[in-house]
Amino acid sequence: MIRKIIFSLLLAVLSANFSQAKTALVIIAHGSPMPSWRKPVLAMEQLVREKLKTSPLKGIDYVRLALMEYSEPSVASVVSDCEAQGVDTIFALPMFMAPSSHTENDLPNILGMKYNQYVRQELAEENTQLVSTDIPIILGPTMYYSYVLEKAMLQQITALSEQPEQEAVIFLAHGDPERCGFWNMMLENVQNYIKENTKIGYTAGKDIEMGHDFANELLPMLQQATKEKKRIIVQGVYLTSDVKRMADRHGMEEKQAELTRQGIAIVYSDKGILPASSELVAEWVLDETRQWLDSRQK
């Protein structure tokens, strides 16, 4: 009889603990000191929460967005908040376009999933606080392993295109030189997707610096494209930055003057992936989280 009572009490305790289990989805972005960068990124937290109200994911009880660098909410502070909320598992999804030193080195070290003294020293020099927690953390994939970038770029190009058969599209990105293979493949995938879903036949893509070499690297691409088409769309595969501001900053209007005199129309997109394609990105967040949740049931 005593054994039965003890067993019943044990079951009750275990059931209570199970019912209180709480899983958090933490979306992690790079971060920036610029409010214009942070605003559309931070808005993703509320957008995902709103979508979960109409299409709830069974197993996700809490949603936060964290920034890896520069400003709050930092990854460490968000994990601390998860602890305060009683979270017992965290699915951390990096809102990065492709694998990079940030996703493969910085984030795993910040989250305590890897130990590299050199990476941690660099993080300390940047005043990045490391996470110290007993909560299990599962790090998800970047956007590279989905079609969200291709779909977002199709949205942008479709909005800018006027006569697809007579247009060329140039995609620009700024990736990790140590993992250029991922970034080159990402650009190739985007180009192929545009060709498959529009009547645009000429595309090019390059991972180029945003700094002083921007114009020097872009101008030859424009010159090459003009041999084929008379209207050129330049689109950046950036989270929030846009190539129009970059082109203005680097004096592209003056540098491409000869092409303009030849009747070439060059259109620079003024949109990044966010906020223009925020809905697509939010759906990607939910899809990746759903796949992870499903994998736990297998």
N, C-alpha and C positions, 0 to 999 in steps of 0.2 A: 504493500500500500504506500509506504514511504517513497519507494522507488518511483511509483507511478506519479506521485505528487511532484517529486523532484524533476522527473522527465517532463511533466506538463508545464512546470514553471520554466524549464529550460527552453521548451518550444515557444512559450509565450514571449520570453526575452528575445529569442532569435527572430520571431515574427515581427516583434516591435522594431527591432533593429533593421530588418529587411524593409519594413514599410516606410522607415525613415531614410532609406537610401536615397541619395541625391546626386545626380550626375550633372556636371556643368559643361557647357559648350563655351570655350574661350577662343575667340577669333583674334589672331595676332597679326598686326601690321607693323611695318618698319618704323614709322614715326617721322616727324619733321618739326622743326621750330616754327614753320609757317602755318598760321591759322587757316589759310586757304587750302592747304594740303590736308590738315587734320579734320576740317569740318565734314567733308563728304565721307571720310573714312570712319569717323566716330558715329556718323549717322547710320552706319551699317548695323550697329547693335540694336537700335530701335526697329529698323526695318525687318530684321530677322525675328525679333520678338513679335512684331505685328503679324508676320506670316505664320508663326507658330500658333497664334490665337485661332486662325482659321484652318490651319493644317498642322495640328500638334504632332510632335514626334514623341511617341511613348518611350520614356527613358531619359528625356532631357528636361531638367527641372529649373535650370538657371542659365542665362546667357550673358556674357560680358565680352567687351572688346578691349584689347590691351595693345599698347604701343611698345615696341622693343627698345626704341631710343628716343632721346630728346625731351620727352614730356610725359605727363600723366594722362591717362592711367597706365602706369608701367606694368610689365608682366608680373613683377614681384607683388605689387600692391593688389592686383586683381586676384592673384592666387591667395593672398592673405584674406581678401574679401570672401573668396570661395570657402576658406576655412571657417570664417565667421558665420557663413550661411549653412554650415553643416554638410558641405559637399564632400562626397567620398571618392569620386572619380572625376577626372577632367579630360575631356577630349579637346586638345589644342590644335586648332586649324590655322596654318600659316597663310595669310592672304598675300602671298607672294606669287609672282608669275611663273618662276621656274626655279629649280634647285640652284642654290648659291651658297657662298660662305655663311650668309646669314641663317639660312635654313638648315645647313648641314653641320655648322660649327657653333655659331653664336647662340641660336635658340636652344639647341640641346644642352649647351653648357649653362645657359641662364636657367633652364628648367631642371638642372641637376641630373639630366639623362646621360651626359657625357662628362668626362673630366679631361681637360687639356689645359695645362698650366699657362701656356702661352696665350691661348684664346682668352682665358680668364683674366690674365694680366691686362690684355688690351681692353677688355670689358671694364675692368676696375679703373683704368685710366680714363675711360669715358663716363665714369660714375654710374655704370649700369649695375643695379642691385641684382644679385643672384637669388634664386628661389630656394627656400629651405622649408620643405613640407614633407609630411608622410602620405599625402594624397597621391595615389597612382596617377600619372599623367601619360596620356597616349598622344603622340604627335602625328597629325595627319599629313596628307600630301599637299603640294602646291597646285596652282591652277594648271600647270603644265600637263598634268595627268587627267585632263578632262577636255571638253570642247568649249569651255566658257570664254577663253580668249578669242577663239575663232568666231564664235557667235557675236561677241562684243564688237569685234572689228567689222564684221558684216553689217551690223547696225550702223556703225559710223560711216562706212563707205557707201552704203545704200542711201543714207541721208545726204551725202555730198555729191553723189554721182548724178550726172545729167544725161550724157550720151555714152553709155558703157563701152560700146565698140570703139570709140575714139579716145578712150582715156587710159592713162597709165596710173598705177598706184605704187607708191613707195612707202614701205613700213620702216620705221625707225624704232630701235629699242636701246636700252642701256643696261647691259647685264654684267655678270661676273666673268672676267677674262679667264679665270681659272676653270670655269665650266662653260666655255664658249660653245661646246657641242650641244648642250641643252638649249641655249639661246638661239643658235643657228637653226636647230631643228624646229624650235617654236616658231620662228619667223617663216620657215619653209611650210610648216603646217598651216599657218595663217594664210599665206599666199595661195596654197592649193585650195583651201576652203573658199576663198574669194573667187577664184577661177571656176570652181565647181558650182557656185551658187549665184553667179552673176555672168554677164556677157563681157566682163573685163578680161582681156587676154594678156595684158602686159603687167607684170608686177615685179617688184624688186624689194629686197629687205636687207638691212644691215644693222649690226650692233655698233653704234657710234658713241663717242664721247659727247656729253652735254656741254663741255667746256669750250676752250678756245679753238679746238679743231673741228667743231660742229660744221661750220660753213665749208671748210676745206674738204671734209669728207662727203658732205651732201651735194655740193655743186657738181662733181663728176657724175653722180647718179642722175641728177636732173638732166645734164647734157646728154647722157646715154639714152634716157627715156625719150627725149625730144626727137631722136632719130626714128622713133616708132609712132609717137602720139603727139597731139597738139594740146592736150589738156592733162595736167598731172596733178594728182591728189597725193599729198604727203600726210601720212597718219602716224602718230606715235603710239606704240604699244607700251604705255605708261599707266600707272595706277591712277594718278590725278593730274600729272603734268600734261601740257599740250605743246605741239610743235609750233603753233603760231607764235606763242610768246617767245619760244627759243629762236625762231626765225627773225622776229623783230629785234630781239636782243643782239643777235649776231649780224644784223644788217644785210639780211638775205635779199631784200628788195633791190639794194644797190648792186650786190654781187651777181644777181641773176638778170640784171638790166638788159644785157645783150640778148638773152633768151626771150625776154618780154618784147623787145623790139622786133623779134622775128615772128611775133604773133602767138607765142606760147603762153597759155594760161596755167599758172601754178597756184594751186589752192592748198593752204595749210590748215589742217584741222585745228579747231580751238577746243577740242574735247579730249579728255583722258577717258579711261575706262569708268572711273567714278567722277561725277554722279550720273553720267549719261547712261551707263549700263548697270546701275545699281541693282535693278531688279534681277538681271541675269546673275550677277555675283551672289546675291542673296539666295537664289535658287541653287547655285553651286554649293554654297555653304550647307544648305539643307540636304542636298543630295549626298554630299560626302559624309555628313553626319549620319544620315539614314543608312548608308552602306556600312559604316562602322558599327552602328547599333545592330544591324542585321548579322554582322560577323560575330557578334557576341553570343548570338543564339545558336550558332552552329557547333 
